[in-house]
Amino acid sequence: MFCFVCGTSPLLVKVGTTRGDGMSDPQPYEIYGIRYARHAGLPVPVYFERESEHDTMVMDFFSWVAVGPDRTFVIDTGFNAEEAEFRGHEFLRCPTETLRELGIDAAAATDLILTHLHYDHAGNLDKFPNATLHLQTKEMEFVTGRWMCTYNFRRPYQPDHLEIVLRAIYDRRAILYDGDAELAPGLSVHWVGGHTMGLQVVRVFTRRGWVALATDAIHYYEELERSVPWTNVLDVPEMLHAHDILRDISESTDHIVAAHDPRVLQQYPAPSKNLEGFAVRLDVDPLPLA
C-alpha cells in the first residue's frame, strides 16, 4: 500500500497469519497501557447484556506505548484536564506523566501512531513536537469531508487537535498510510474502519507472541465475545469484520487488548508499585478474572 507524504512504499503485512509472514525478523517489544481517565455511570449499550435499561458501566481511557530494542512507538495521546471537564470525564493524570515515569520523554518522542482522531485518542499532540505521526489517509478524508456535516460523526472530534495534525502534514512530519503497513520489524498497523473511516489497529510482537491493540475496534471485550457493535459507528459490517481481523493478526483472543474496558486494569500487572492504577504491562499473559 502506498505511504503518502514520505513518498515511500511500506511493506505490506499479510492479514490472516499469526507468525508475521512477509515481515522482517522481529525482536520483542514491551507494551504498556496507560490509564489516564475514567467515566462512571455510562449507560449500558442496548447490544450488551444487562438486567435493566437503567444499568450503567465504567469506561476507562487508555493510551499505549510499545518499547522496542531500537524504536519506541507511542500509540494515541489521550486528552487533557480541560477536555475531560468539557466531556464530563474524571481526569486522573496526563498520559505524558506516566510516560515520563516509564522513562519516555514526550518532547523527544520520534514516532506517534494515531489510530484515529477522536478527542480521546488525539489530544495532547502539542506535547509531542518532534514526533512523526502515523495515521491512515482515510481518517484525514473523513475529518475533512462531508461526513463532518453530521453531528454524531463530528461530535467525538476536537478541531484544535485536527489543526495540529494538518500542520504536521504540511511540515512533512506525518506519514499517511493507505491500508496495512509494517512500521518496524515486529510492529505494524492494520486498517479496519467501522468506528471511523480511518480507524487502524496495531499489531506488536512481544515475548508472549503477537499482541493486537484493538483501540476502538473493540471498546469492551463483550463486543468481541458476543459479536456486537459499539454504539458510535460509521459502518456496522466493517466494525464487526474488524473483530475477525483482530483474531487473524493476534496469537489468540487472549492477545487482543480492548480500548476502554476496566478488565484491562484487572487482568494485567502494573509495571511498578507507584504506577498501580495508571499503567499495566500488556506483553505478559493476562490474569484470570476472579
C-alpha positions in Angstrom: 0.0 0.0 0.0 1.3 3.5 -0.8 2.5 5.7 2.0 1.8 9.3 1.4 3.9 12.3 2.4 7.1 10.4 3.0 6.9 9.1 -0.6 7.9 5.5 0.2 6.1 2.2 -0.1 6.0 0.3 3.2 6.0 -3.5 3.3 2.5 -4.9 3.2 1.7 -7.0 6.3 -0.3 -10.1 5.4 -3.5 -10.3 7.4 -4.5 -13.8 8.4 -1.2 -15.0 9.9 -0.1 -15.1 13.5 3.6 -15.6 12.6 4.4 -12.4 10.7 4.6 -13.9 7.2 6.2 -11.3 4.8 7.7 -9.4 7.7 11.3 -8.9 8.8 12.6 -11.0 11.7 11.1 -9.2 14.7 12.6 -8.5 18.2 10.1 -8.4 21.0 8.6 -5.2 22.3 7.4 -4.3 25.7 3.9 -2.8 25.7 2.3 -0.6 28.3 -1.3 0.5 28.6 -1.6 4.0 30.2 -4.8 4.7 32.0 -5.4 8.5 32.3 -9.2 9.0 32.8 -12.4 7.2 33.6 -16.2 7.8 33.2 -18.6 6.1 35.7 -22.3 5.9 35.1 -22.2 5.2 31.4 -25.5 3.7 30.1 -25.0 0.1 29.1 -25.4 -0.2 25.3 -28.5 -1.9 24.0 -26.5 -4.7 22.4 -24.8 -5.6 25.7 -26.1 -8.0 28.4 -27.9 -6.0 31.1 -30.5 -6.6 33.8 -32.4 -3.4 33.1 -32.4 -0.3 30.9 -31.1 1.7 33.8 -27.8 -0.3 34.2 -24.6 1.7 34.0 -21.0 0.8 33.4 -17.5 2.3 33.8 -15.3 3.4 30.9 -11.6 3.6 31.3 -9.5 5.7 28.9 -6.1 4.4 27.7 -3.2 5.3 25.5 -0.3 2.8 24.8 3.4 2.7 24.2 5.4 -0.1 22.6 9.1 -0.1 23.6 11.4 -2.0 21.3 15.2 -2.6 21.1 15.7 0.2 18.6 12.5 2.3 18.5 9.6 3.4 20.8 6.1 4.0 19.4 3.6 6.0 21.4 0.1 4.9 20.4 -2.6 7.6 20.8 -2.2 10.5 23.2 -5.4 10.8 25.3 -6.8 14.2 26.3 -6.1 16.9 28.9 -7.9 18.1 32.1 -9.9 20.8 30.2 -11.2 18.3 27.7 -12.1 15.9 30.5 -14.2 18.6 32.2 -15.9 19.5 28.9 -16.8 15.9 28.2 -17.8 15.0 31.8 -15.0 12.5 32.5 -12.9 12.0 35.6 -9.3 13.0 34.7 -6.6 11.0 36.6 -3.3 12.4 35.2 -1.8 13.4 31.9 -0.5 10.4 29.9 2.8 12.1 29.4 3.4 12.0 33.2 3.1 8.2 33.1 5.3 8.1 30.0 7.9 10.1 32.0 7.8 7.5 34.8 8.4 4.8 32.2 11.5 6.7 31.0 9.9 8.2 27.9 10.1 11.9 27.2 7.1 13.0 25.1 9.1 16.0 23.8 11.8 13.7 22.4 9.4 11.0 21.1 10.1 10.2 17.4 7.1 8.0 16.4 3.4 8.5 17.3 0.7 6.3 15.9 -2.7 7.8 15.8 -5.2 5.0 15.5 -7.9 7.6 14.7 -8.5 11.3 15.6 -11.3 11.2 18.1 -10.7 13.6 21.0 -9.7 10.8 23.4 -7.0 9.5 21.1 -5.5 12.7 19.6 -5.3 15.2 22.4 -2.0 16.4 23.9 -0.4 16.5 20.5 1.3 19.7 21.4 3.4 17.7 23.9 4.9 15.6 21.1 6.5 18.4 18.9 9.2 16.2 17.4 7.3 13.0 16.7 6.4 11.7 13.2 2.7 11.0 13.1 1.5 7.7 11.6 -2.2 7.6 10.5 -4.5 6.5 7.7 -5.3 8.6 4.7 -9.0 7.6 5.1 -9.1 9.3 8.5 -8.0 12.6 7.1 -10.5 12.2 4.3 -13.2 11.6 6.9 -12.5 14.5 9.2 -12.2 17.0 6.3 -15.2 15.6 4.3 -18.9 15.8 4.1 -19.4 13.4 7.0 -18.5 16.2 9.4 -21.7 17.9 8.5 -23.5 15.2 10.6 -23.4 15.9 14.3 -23.0 12.4 15.5 -19.9 11.9 13.4 -18.2 15.2 14.2 -19.1 15.2 17.9 -16.1 13.0 19.0 -13.6 15.2 17.2 -11.9 18.4 18.5 -11.0 20.8 15.7 -7.9 22.0 17.6 -6.5 18.5 17.5 -7.1 18.3 13.8 -5.3 21.6 13.2 -2.2 20.2 14.8 -2.4 17.1 12.6 -2.9 19.2 9.5 0.1 21.3 10.3 2.2 18.2 10.9 1.3 17.1 7.4 2.3 20.4 5.9 5.6 20.3 7.9 6.3 16.8 6.4 6.1 15.4 9.9 3.3 12.9 9.1 3.0 9.6 7.2 -0.4 8.7 5.8 -1.0 5.1 5.0 -3.4 3.5 2.6 -4.1 0.2 4.4 -1.8 -2.1 6.2 1.9 -1.4 6.7 4.9 -2.5 8.7 6.4 0.4 10.6 9.3 -1.5 12.0 10.2 -5.2 12.4 7.6 -6.6 14.8 5.2 -3.7 14.7 2.5 -3.0 12.0 -0.7 -1.0 11.5 -3.9 -2.5 10.0 -6.8 -0.5 8.6 -10.2 -1.8 9.8 -12.6 1.2 9.6 -16.0 0.7 11.1 -15.8 3.0 14.1 -14.4 5.8 11.9 -13.4 5.7 8.3 -9.7 5.6 9.0 -9.5 3.5 12.2 -6.4 1.4 12.3 -5.3 -1.2 14.9 -1.8 -2.0 15.9 -0.1 -5.4 15.9 3.0 -5.8 18.1 5.4 -8.7 18.6 6.2 -9.5 22.2 7.7 -12.2 24.4 4.3 -13.8 24.6 3.7 -13.6 20.8 1.7 -11.3 18.6 -0.5 -8.8 20.5 -3.2 -6.8 18.9 -4.1 -3.4 20.3 -7.7 -3.1 19.2 -8.1 0.5 20.1 -11.7 1.5 19.3 -12.3 -1.6 17.1 -13.2 -3.1 20.5 -14.2 -0.8 23.3 -15.2 -3.6 25.6 -14.4 -7.3 25.4 -18.1 -8.1 25.3 -18.2 -6.8 21.7 -15.7 -9.5 20.6 -17.2 -12.2 22.7 -20.8 -11.7 21.5 -20.0 -10.2 18.1 -21.9 -7.0 18.7 -21.1 -3.4 17.6 -20.3 -0.4 19.7 -22.8 2.4 19.7 -20.8 5.1 17.9 -20.3 3.5 14.4 -19.9 4.7 10.9 -20.1 1.2 9.2 -21.5 -1.8 11.1 -20.3 -4.5 8.8 -16.8 -3.1 8.9 -16.9 -2.8 12.6 -17.9 -6.5 13.0 -15.3 -7.6 10.4 -12.7 -5.8 12.4 -13.2 -8.5 15.1 -12.2 -11.1 12.6 -9.1 -9.1 11.5 -8.0 -8.8 15.2 -8.3 -12.6 15.6 -6.3 -13.2 12.4 -3.4 -10.9 13.4 -3.1 -11.9 17.0 -1.8 -15.1 18.6 -5.2 -15.7 20.3 -8.1 -13.8 21.7 -6.1 -13.5 25.0 -3.7 -11.5 22.9 -6.3 -8.8 22.0 -6.4 -5.7 24.1 -9.6 -3.7 24.3 -9.5 0.1 24.4 -11.8 1.1 27.2 -12.6 -2.0 29.3 -11.8 -1.9 33.1 -10.9 -5.5 32.7 -7.6 -4.4 31.2 -6.6 -2.9 34.6 -7.8 -6.0 36.4 -6.1 -8.6 34.2 -2.6 -7.1 33.6 0.0 -6.1 36.3 1.3 -2.7 36.9 5.0 -2.2 35.9 5.8 -0.8 39.4 4.1 -0.1 42.7 3.9 3.6 42.1 2.1 3.1 38.7 -0.7 0.9 40.0 -4.0 2.3 38.6 -2.1 4.3 36.0 -0.2 1.7 33.8 -0.2 -2.0 33.0 2.2 -4.4 31.2 0.5 -5.9 28.2 3.3 -8.1 26.9 2.7 -10.6 29.7 -0.1 -13.2 29.9 -3.4 -11.8 31.4 -4.5 -13.0 34.8 -7.8 -14.9 35.0 -10.7 -12.8 36.3 -11.8 -13.5 39.9 
